[in-house]
């Protein structure tokens, strides 16, 4: 039964319009996030869309058709269109309709729908992965095609529930400490323990593959370690960069019984292999020429891995999907703050790493005190007169760069640093010329791509101790740096409209510290592509329940904007 005063309008094209200023907005937003994707989020009306993939991920987490329909009815102002009801039933009903099982040493695709199996067997893309049929309800899968057949079938709209089981891998006694090496008490948070339990599923075939979605700062590395303690087998971890590799190593040695000789780094600097090996995506996808094979793909088969962990799985390079398709007998865990991929390959994550198994919204953990409350502010600055002329005649890519590198942003930066002189401030910029201009003007140390790992770790350590503050980083600061002290981030430029980047950057300041309030600033040039891309990047934050407050640069520079524990003055919500 619909709600005449509800905040949502469900439309026949599977889009949902949600009224932001409605008293039930937050409850509706949290309910919709479980089975629909946020498409756009201007000031007053947010647009969601129900997709096949969003419904399959919902089904994989245990959400039922009845629960989805009930949520739509509870918040919808008008009757739910019949076509939406039928498509929710249709698409969610497809999950589990095909199962992949192990039988007599072979992989078998099973379904009670004989017509569907016949259709699949004769499909141009999927049919080549079968070697014949066993009656009307089973197809024999080519032995090496376990991953490829799942990848092909999800693309034609029929997800496979893979319950064919896993190779146990070489055993490894991984146990969690009750105290860290430094003597601090250590235990899993409830949601960390629950996510590991759901992933492992008692060691049965229903578990062992999938993605855990948790906010940056919520301890995804600890979740990975908890899963290792459940699986108790040799483990390969793939992550974003060398700093992240060494962070994993520190966490493993600090929070488990593993010895240093049982944990190895496989990077450009050190290619060692041990029972637990941590590698970068960069080294795995390295090759001298595009025409050559990837020499380090052999890493996937060199160890008897019982578990492969894809840290920051939304960054998983496309070539690694090929290797992942070939190792479907290994348990696979994806860790991420967002299922959004800028290359649109969410379906490949679903089919090859696994569906979403567990997630907790940012705002839930924020209310529980596990991550910091975030105050998000967009500061809009004018383009100087001469700059406007150059911007007008530039091509689109150059227009963005000119707007992103607007020199007037540095005046805003200076004012924000004075405002937060007692805080721990990270400054992030995309372009090297801009980075160096900031570094020289304010005498701030900078970390960029060419900064040696040893120097990076030295600066991070000095930032943690307070010896260095602020710290200036390029886009290398987007990923897997452990700086819980940081509570202010000022962003001067980013990667066009990347939502995943915005999530990663906000995550740098969400670890609870001090007064548990984080401030996220993004400085954009008014009426330019910089502002347009800024609006796109906001989408992820709005999806998580954060509101940007828009202020004018002059309010910041002239000191008319004040900051306290809970709010920022001089501005209006956008």
C-alpha positions as CSV (number, residue, x, y, z in Angstrom):
1,X,0.0,0.0,0.0
2,X,1.5,3.3,-1.1
3,X,1.9,6.4,1.1
4,X,0.1,9.5,-0.3
5,X,2.5,11.7,1.6
6,X,5.6,9.7,0.8
7,X,8.9,11.3,-0.4
8,X,9.3,9.2,-3.5
9,X,7.8,8.8,-7.0
10,X,8.4,5.5,-8.7
11,X,8.2,5.7,-12.5
12,X,7.7,3.1,-15.2
13,X,11.2,3.5,-16.6
14,X,12.5,2.2,-13.2
15,X,13.6,5.6,-12.1
16,X,12.7,6.9,-8.7
17,X,12.5,10.6,-7.8
18,X,13.2,11.3,-4.1
19,X,12.3,14.6,-2.4
20,X,15.3,15.8,-0.4
21,X,13.4,18.1,2.0
22,X,10.9,15.5,3.0
23,X,11.0,14.4,6.6
24,X,11.3,10.8,5.5
25,X,14.1,11.5,3.1
26,X,16.9,9.8,5.1
27,X,14.9,6.7,5.8
28,X,13.9,6.4,2.1
29,X,17.5,7.1,0.9
30,X,18.8,4.3,3.2
31,X,16.2,1.8,2.0
32,X,16.7,2.7,-1.7
33,X,20.4,2.4,-1.5
34,X,20.1,-1.4,-0.9
35,X,18.6,-2.1,-4.3
36,X,18.8,1.0,-6.5
37,X,21.6,3.2,-7.9
38,X,21.8,6.9,-7.4
39,X,22.0,8.6,-10.8
40,X,22.0,12.4,-10.0
41,X,21.5,14.5,-7.0
42,X,20.8,18.2,-7.5
43,X,19.4,20.4,-4.6
44,X,15.8,19.2,-4.3
45,X,15.1,16.0,-6.1
46,X,17.5,13.0,-6.3
47,X,17.1,10.4,-9.0
48,X,17.6,6.7,-8.5
49,X,17.4,3.9,-11.0
50,X,16.6,0.2,-10.4
51,X,18.9,-1.9,-12.6
52,X,19.3,-5.6,-13.1
53,X,22.7,-5.5,-11.4
54,X,21.5,-3.5,-8.4
55,X,18.7,-6.1,-7.9
56,X,21.1,-9.0,-8.3
57,X,23.4,-7.5,-5.7
58,X,20.4,-7.0,-3.4
59,X,19.4,-10.6,-3.9
60,X,23.0,-11.7,-3.1
61,X,22.8,-10.0,0.3
62,X,19.6,-11.8,1.1
63,X,17.1,-9.1,0.3
64,X,13.8,-10.6,-1.0
65,X,11.4,-9.4,-3.7
66,X,8.8,-8.8,-0.9
67,X,11.2,-6.6,1.0
68,X,12.0,-4.5,-2.1
69,X,8.3,-4.1,-3.1
70,X,7.5,-3.2,0.6
71,X,10.1,-0.5,0.6
72,X,8.9,1.0,-2.6
73,X,5.3,1.0,-1.3
74,X,6.3,2.5,2.0
75,X,7.9,5.5,0.5
76,X,6.1,6.0,-2.8
77,X,3.5,8.8,-3.1
78,X,1.7,7.1,-6.0
79,X,1.0,3.5,-7.0
80,X,4.0,1.5,-8.1
81,X,3.8,0.9,-11.9
82,X,3.0,-2.7,-12.7
83,X,6.0,-2.8,-15.0
84,X,8.3,-2.0,-12.1
85,X,6.7,-4.6,-9.9
86,X,7.1,-7.2,-12.6
87,X,10.7,-6.3,-13.4
88,X,11.7,-6.5,-9.7
89,X,10.2,-10.0,-9.6
90,X,11.7,-10.9,-12.9
91,X,15.3,-9.8,-12.3
92,X,15.6,-10.8,-8.7
93,X,14.1,-14.1,-9.7
94,X,16.9,-14.7,-12.1
95,X,19.5,-14.7,-9.3
96,X,19.9,-18.4,-8.3
97,X,17.9,-19.7,-11.3
98,X,21.2,-20.9,-12.7
99,X,23.7,-22.7,-10.4
100,X,27.2,-23.8,-11.2
101,X,28.0,-27.0,-9.3
102,X,30.8,-29.6,-9.2
103,X,29.8,-33.1,-10.1
104,X,32.0,-36.1,-10.8
105,X,35.1,-33.9,-11.3
106,X,33.3,-31.7,-13.8
107,X,31.6,-28.2,-13.6
108,X,27.9,-28.4,-14.3
109,X,25.5,-25.5,-15.0
110,X,22.2,-26.6,-13.6
111,X,18.6,-25.2,-14.0
112,X,15.1,-26.5,-13.7
113,X,14.3,-24.4,-16.8
114,X,15.1,-26.6,-19.7
115,X,14.2,-24.0,-22.3
116,X,16.6,-21.5,-20.6
117,X,19.5,-24.0,-20.7
118,X,18.8,-24.7,-24.4
119,X,18.8,-21.0,-25.1
120,X,22.1,-20.6,-23.3
121,X,23.7,-23.6,-25.0
122,X,23.0,-22.1,-28.4
123,X,23.9,-18.5,-27.5
124,X,26.7,-17.2,-29.7
125,X,28.8,-15.8,-26.8
126,X,28.0,-18.2,-24.0
127,X,27.5,-21.5,-25.9
128,X,31.2,-22.0,-26.7
129,X,31.9,-22.7,-23.0
130,X,29.9,-25.9,-22.9
131,X,30.8,-29.5,-23.9
132,X,27.4,-31.0,-24.0
133,X,24.3,-31.7,-21.9
134,X,23.3,-34.2,-19.2
135,X,19.6,-34.4,-19.7
136,X,17.4,-31.3,-19.8
137,X,18.6,-29.7,-16.6
138,X,22.4,-29.7,-16.9
139,X,25.1,-28.4,-19.2
140,X,28.7,-29.6,-19.0
141,X,31.1,-26.6,-18.6
142,X,34.5,-26.6,-20.3
143,X,37.0,-27.3,-17.4
144,X,38.9,-24.0,-17.8
145,X,35.8,-21.9,-18.4
146,X,34.3,-21.6,-14.9
147,X,34.9,-17.8,-14.8
148,X,34.3,-17.1,-18.4
149,X,30.9,-18.7,-18.5
150,X,29.8,-16.6,-15.5
151,X,31.1,-13.5,-17.2
152,X,29.3,-14.3,-20.4
153,X,26.0,-15.2,-18.8
154,X,25.8,-12.0,-16.6
155,X,26.2,-9.9,-19.7
156,X,23.2,-11.6,-21.3
157,X,21.1,-11.1,-18.2
158,X,21.4,-14.4,-16.3
159,X,23.6,-14.3,-13.3
160,X,25.1,-17.6,-12.1
161,X,25.1,-18.7,-8.4
162,X,28.4,-20.4,-8.2
163,X,28.4,-23.2,-5.6
164,X,31.0,-25.4,-7.2
165,X,33.3,-25.0,-4.2
166,X,36.9,-24.0,-3.8
167,X,40.4,-25.4,-3.6
168,X,41.4,-25.2,0.1
169,X,44.9,-24.0,-0.6
170,X,48.0,-24.6,1.5
171,X,47.1,-24.5,5.2
172,X,48.3,-21.5,7.3
173,X,47.5,-21.1,11.0
174,X,46.4,-17.4,11.0
175,X,45.0,-16.3,14.3
176,X,44.0,-12.8,15.5
177,X,45.8,-11.4,18.5
178,X,43.9,-10.2,21.6
179,X,46.6,-7.5,22.0
180,X,48.5,-5.8,19.3
181,X,52.3,-5.9,19.3
182,X,52.3,-2.6,21.1
183,X,50.1,-4.0,23.9
184,X,46.8,-2.4,23.0
185,X,43.6,-4.5,23.3
186,X,42.4,-5.7,19.9
187,X,39.1,-7.1,18.9
188,X,36.9,-7.0,15.8
189,X,34.1,-4.5,15.7
190,X,30.7,-6.1,15.3
191,X,30.3,-5.2,11.6
192,X,33.9,-6.4,10.8
193,X,33.2,-9.7,12.5
194,X,29.8,-10.0,10.7
195,X,31.2,-9.2,7.2
196,X,33.9,-11.9,7.7
197,X,31.3,-14.4,8.9
198,X,29.0,-13.7,5.9
199,X,31.9,-14.0,3.4
200,X,33.2,-17.3,4.8
201,X,29.8,-18.8,5.4
202,X,31.2,-21.5,7.6
203,X,33.5,-22.7,4.8
204,X,30.7,-23.8,2.6
205,X,30.2,-23.3,-1.1
206,X,27.7,-20.5,-0.5
207,X,30.5,-18.4,0.8
208,X,34.1,-17.7,-0.3
209,X,33.5,-15.2,-3.0
210,X,32.1,-11.7,-3.1
211,X,32.6,-8.0,-2.2
212,X,32.4,-6.3,1.2
213,X,31.5,-2.6,0.9
214,X,32.6,-0.5,3.8
215,X,33.4,3.2,4.1
216,X,37.0,4.4,4.0
217,X,38.3,4.5,7.5
218,X,36.0,1.6,8.7
219,X,38.9,-0.9,8.8
220,X,38.6,-2.9,5.5
221,X,42.1,-4.2,6.0
222,X,41.1,-5.6,9.3
223,X,38.1,-7.3,7.6
224,X,40.5,-8.9,5.1
225,X,42.7,-10.1,8.0
226,X,39.6,-11.5,9.7
227,X,38.7,-13.4,6.6
228,X,42.2,-14.8,6.4
229,X,41.8,-16.0,10.0
230,X,38.6,-17.8,8.9
231,X,40.1,-19.4,5.8
232,X,43.5,-20.3,7.3
233,X,45.3,-20.8,4.1
234,X,48.0,-19.2,2.0
235,X,46.8,-15.8,0.8
236,X,47.6,-13.4,-2.1
237,X,46.6,-9.7,-1.5
238,X,46.5,-7.3,-4.4
239,X,46.4,-3.6,-3.5
240,X,46.8,-0.1,-5.0
241,X,50.5,0.9,-4.3
242,X,53.7,0.1,-2.4
243,X,52.6,2.2,0.6
244,X,49.4,0.1,0.8
245,X,51.5,-3.1,0.6
246,X,53.6,-2.1,3.5
247,X,50.5,-1.0,5.5
248,X,49.1,-4.4,5.0
249,X,52.3,-6.0,6.2
250,X,52.4,-3.8,9.3
251,X,48.7,-4.6,10.1
252,X,49.3,-8.4,9.7
253,X,52.3,-8.4,11.9
254,X,50.6,-6.2,14.5
255,X,47.3,-8.0,14.7
256,X,48.0,-11.7,13.9
257,X,50.3,-14.4,15.0
258,X,52.2,-14.4,11.6
259,X,55.9,-14.0,11.7
260,X,57.9,-11.6,9.4
261,X,59.2,-14.5,7.3
262,X,55.6,-15.6,6.6
263,X,54.6,-12.3,5.0
264,X,56.3,-11.0,1.8
265,X,56.2,-8.0,-0.5
266,X,55.9,-8.5,-4.3
267,X,56.5,-5.1,-5.9
268,X,58.9,-3.4,-8.3
269,X,61.3,-3.1,-5.4
270,X,61.1,-6.6,-3.9
271,X,59.6,-9.7,-5.6
272,X,59.4,-12.2,-2.7
273,X,56.8,-14.9,-2.2
274,X,55.7,-16.2,1.2
275,X,52.6,-17.9,2.6
276,X,51.0,-14.4,2.6
277,X,52.1,-12.3,-0.3
278,X,51.1,-8.7,-0.9
279,X,51.5,-7.3,-4.4
280,X,50.5,-4.2,-6.3
281,X,48.1,-4.0,-9.2
282,X,50.8,-2.1,-11.0
283,X,53.4,-4.9,-10.9
284,X,50.8,-7.6,-11.8
285,X,49.8,-5.7,-15.0
286,X,53.4,-4.7,-15.9
287,X,54.7,-5.6,-19.4
288,X,57.3,-4.0,-21.6
289,X,55.1,-3.8,-24.7
290,X,51.4,-4.0,-25.3
291,X,52.0,-6.9,-27.7
292,X,53.5,-9.0,-24.9
293,X,52.0,-11.1,-22.2
294,X,51.9,-10.0,-18.6
295,X,54.9,-11.8,-17.0
296,X,53.7,-11.4,-13.4
297,X,50.3,-13.0,-14.0
298,X,52.3,-16.2,-13.1
299,X,52.0,-15.0,-9.5
300,X,48.3,-16.2,-9.4
301,X,49.5,-19.8,-10.0
302,X,52.9,-19.8,-8.3
303,X,51.4,-20.1,-4.9
304,X,48.8,-22.6,-3.6
305,X,46.5,-19.8,-2.6
306,X,43.4,-20.5,-0.5
307,X,42.3,-16.9,-0.7
308,X,42.9,-13.9,-3.0
309,X,42.0,-10.5,-1.7
310,X,41.4,-7.6,-4.0
311,X,41.9,-4.5,-2.0
312,X,40.2,-1.4,-3.5
313,X,38.4,-3.7,-5.9
314,X,36.9,-0.8,-7.8
315,X,40.4,-0.1,-9.0
316,X,41.0,-3.7,-10.2
317,X,42.7,-3.2,-13.7
318,X,40.7,-4.7,-16.6
319,X,43.6,-7.1,-17.5
320,X,43.4,-8.7,-14.1
321,X,39.9,-9.8,-14.8
322,X,41.3,-12.3,-17.3
323,X,43.6,-13.8,-14.7
324,X,40.7,-13.8,-12.2
325,X,38.5,-15.7,-14.6
326,X,41.1,-18.5,-14.7
327,X,41.3,-18.9,-10.9
328,X,37.7,-19.3,-9.9
329,X,38.6,-22.3,-7.7
330,X,40.3,-19.9,-5.3
331,X,38.3,-18.0,-2.7
332,X,38.1,-14.4,-3.7
333,X,37.3,-11.3,-1.5
334,X,36.9,-7.8,-2.8
335,X,37.2,-4.8,-0.5
336,X,35.9,-1.4,-1.5
337,X,34.2,1.8,-0.3
338,X,32.2,1.9,-3.6
339,X,31.0,-0.5,-6.3
340,X,31.1,2.4,-8.8
341,X,33.8,1.9,-11.4
342,X,34.7,4.7,-13.8
343,X,35.2,2.1,-16.6
344,X,31.7,0.6,-16.2
345,X,32.9,-2.9,-15.5
346,X,30.8,-3.5,-12.4
347,X,29.3,-6.6,-14.0
348,X,32.8,-8.2,-14.2
349,X,33.4,-7.6,-10.5
350,X,30.0,-9.2,-9.9
351,X,30.7,-12.3,-12.0
352,X,34.4,-12.9,-11.4
353,X,35.1,-11.6,-7.9
354,X,31.6,-12.1,-6.7
355,X,28.4,-10.3,-5.8
356,X,28.1,-7.8,-2.9
357,X,27.9,-9.9,0.3
358,X,27.9,-7.2,3.0
359,X,27.7,-3.4,3.3
360,X,27.2,-0.7,5.9
361,X,26.3,2.9,4.9
362,X,28.8,5.6,5.9
363,X,26.2,7.4,8.0
364,X,25.4,4.3,10.1
365,X,29.0,3.9,11.2
366,X,29.2,7.6,11.7
367,X,26.3,7.6,14.1
368,X,28.0,4.6,15.9
369,X,31.2,6.6,16.2
370,X,33.4,4.3,14.1
371,X,34.1,6.9,11.5
372,X,34.3,10.7,11.9
373,X,31.3,13.0,11.2
374,X,32.1,14.9,7.9
375,X,31.3,18.5,7.1
376,X,31.6,19.0,3.3
377,X,32.0,22.5,1.9
378,X,32.4,23.6,-1.7
379,X,34.2,27.0,-2.1
380,X,33.5,28.7,-5.4
381,X,36.2,31.1,-6.7
382,X,36.1,33.5,-9.8
383,X,38.3,33.0,-12.7
384,X,40.6,36.1,-13.1
385,X,39.9,38.4,-16.1
386,X,42.9,37.3,-18.3
387,X,42.2,33.7,-17.4
388,X,38.6,33.9,-18.7
389,X,39.9,34.9,-22.1
390,X,42.3,31.9,-22.3
391,X,39.6,29.6,-21.0
392,X,37.1,30.8,-23.6
393,X,39.3,29.8,-26.6
394,X,40.7,26.5,-25.1
395,X,39.6,23.0,-26.0
396,X,37.5,21.2,-23.4
397,X,40.4,19.3,-21.8
398,X,42.6,22.4,-21.5
399,X,39.6,24.3,-20.1
400,X,39.4,21.9,-17.2
401,X,43.1,22.3,-16.5
402,X,43.0,26.1,-16.6
403,X,40.0,26.2,-14.3
404,X,41.5,23.6,-11.9
405,X,44.8,25.5,-11.7
406,X,43.1,28.9,-11.2
407,X,45.8,30.8,-9.2
408,X,43.1,32.5,-7.0
409,X,42.5,29.1,-5.4
410,X,45.7,29.6,-3.5
411,X,44.3,32.6,-1.7
412,X,41.4,30.5,-0.6
413,X,43.8,27.7,0.4
414,X,45.8,30.2,2.5
415,X,42.7,31.4,4.3
416,X,41.5,27.8,5.0
417,X,44.9,26.8,6.4
418,X,44.8,29.8,8.8
419,X,41.2,28.8,9.8
420,X,42.5,25.3,10.6
421,X,45.9,26.1,12.0
422,X,45.2,23.8,15.0
423,X,44.0,20.9,12.8
424,X,45.9,18.2,10.8
425,X,45.5,19.3,7.2
426,X,46.0,17.3,4.0
427,X,46.0,19.2,0.7
428,X,45.4,17.3,-2.5
429,X,45.9,18.5,-6.1
430,X,45.9,16.8,-9.4
431,X,48.5,18.7,-11.5
432,X,52.2,18.8,-10.8
433,X,52.6,22.5,-11.7
434,X,49.9,23.3,-9.1
435,X,51.5,21.1,-6.5
436,X,54.9,22.8,-6.9
437,X,53.4,26.3,-6.8
438,X,51.6,25.4,-3.5
439,X,54.8,23.9,-2.1
440,X,56.9,26.9,-3.0
441,X,54.5,29.5,-1.9
442,X,53.7,28.0,1.5
443,X,56.9,25.9,2.1
444,X,54.9,22.7,2.4
445,X,56.5,19.3,1.7
446,X,55.0,17.4,-1.2
447,X,54.5,13.8,-2.0
448,X,54.0,13.0,-5.7
449,X,54.4,10.0,-8.0
450,X,58.2,10.3,-8.3
451,X,58.7,10.7,-4.5
452,X,60.7,7.6,-3.4
453,X,58.7,5.2,-1.1
454,X,61.2,5.7,1.7
455,X,60.7,9.5,1.6
456,X,56.9,9.1,1.4
457,X,56.9,6.9,4.5
458,X,59.1,9.4,6.3
459,X,56.7,12.3,5.6
460,X,53.7,10.2,6.5
461,X,55.4,9.4,9.8
462,X,56.2,13.0,10.5
463,X,52.6,14.0,9.7
464,X,51.3,11.5,12.2
465,X,53.7,12.8,14.8
466,X,52.8,16.5,14.1
467,X,56.3,17.4,12.9
468,X,54.9,18.1,9.4
469,X,51.6,19.8,9.0
470,X,50.0,20.6,6.5
471,X,51.1,17.8,4.1
472,X,50.6,18.2,0.3
473,X,50.0,15.2,-1.9
474,X,49.2,14.4,-5.5
475,X,46.6,11.8,-6.5
476,X,48.9,9.2,-4.9
477,X,47.2,10.3,-1.7
478,X,43.9,8.9,-2.9
479,X,44.6,5.3,-1.9
480,X,45.3,3.3,1.2
481,X,47.3,5.7,3.3
482,X,46.8,5.3,7.0
483,X,46.7,8.8,8.5
484,X,44.1,8.7,11.3
485,X,45.3,12.1,12.6
486,X,44.1,13.9,9.4
487,X,40.8,15.7,10.1
488,X,40.9,18.4,7.3
489,X,41.2,17.8,3.6
490,X,41.4,20.6,1.1
491,X,41.0,19.5,-2.6
492,X,42.2,21.9,-5.3
493,X,41.7,19.7,-8.3
494,X,40.7,16.1,-9.1
495,X,40.4,13.6,-11.9
496,X,37.5,15.2,-13.9
497,X,34.3,13.8,-12.4
498,X,35.5,10.7,-10.6
499,X,33.0,9.6,-7.9
500,X,35.4,6.9,-6.7
501,X,38.1,9.5,-6.2
502,X,35.9,11.7,-4.1
503,X,35.1,8.7,-2.0
504,X,38.7,7.8,-1.5
505,X,39.7,11.4,-0.7
506,X,36.9,11.9,1.9
507,X,38.0,8.6,3.4
508,X,41.4,10.0,4.2
509,X,39.8,12.0,7.0
510,X,37.1,9.7,8.3
511,X,39.1,7.8,10.9
512,X,37.9,9.0,14.3
513,X,40.4,11.3,16.0
514,X,40.1,14.3,18.4
515,X,36.7,15.8,18.4
516,X,35.5,13.3,15.8
517,X,34.6,16.0,13.2
518,X,36.2,16.1,9.8
519,X,36.2,18.9,7.3
520,X,36.3,18.3,3.6
521,X,36.8,21.3,1.3
522,X,36.7,21.3,-2.5
523,X,37.7,24.6,-4.2
524,X,36.2,25.0,-7.7
525,X,36.3,27.7,-10.3
526,X,32.8,29.2,-10.8
527,X,30.9,28.7,-14.1
528,X,33.6,26.4,-15.6
529,X,34.1,22.7,-16.3
530,X,35.8,22.6,-12.9
531,X,32.4,23.3,-11.2
532,X,30.6,20.9,-13.5
533,X,33.0,18.0,-12.7
534,X,32.8,19.0,-9.0
535,X,29.0,18.5,-9.1
536,X,29.5,15.0,-10.6
537,X,32.0,14.1,-7.9
538,X,29.5,15.2,-5.2
539,X,27.2,12.4,-6.4
540,X,28.9,9.7,-4.3
541,X,28.9,11.8,-1.1
542,X,25.2,12.7,-1.5
543,X,24.5,9.0,-2.1
544,X,26.0,8.3,1.3
545,X,24.0,11.0,2.9
546,X,26.3,14.0,3.0
547,X,25.3,17.5,2.0
548,X,27.7,19.9,0.4
549,X,27.5,23.5,1.6
550,X,28.4,26.0,-1.0
551,X,30.2,29.2,0.0
552,X,31.8,32.1,-1.9
553,X,35.5,32.4,-1.9
554,X,35.3,36.0,-0.6
555,X,33.5,34.8,2.6
556,X,36.5,32.5,3.2
557,X,39.2,35.0,2.3
558,X,37.6,37.9,4.3
559,X,37.1,35.7,7.4
560,X,33.3,35.7,7.3
561,X,33.2,31.9,7.4
562,X,33.5,30.4,10.8
563,X,34.1,26.8,11.8
564,X,33.0,25.0,15.0
565,X,32.5,21.4,16.1
566,X,29.3,20.8,14.2
567,X,28.8,23.3,11.4
568,X,30.3,25.8,9.0
569,X,28.8,29.3,8.8
570,X,28.3,31.7,5.9
571,X,26.7,29.5,3.2
572,X,23.7,27.6,2.0
573,X,23.2,23.9,1.5
574,X,23.3,22.6,-2.0
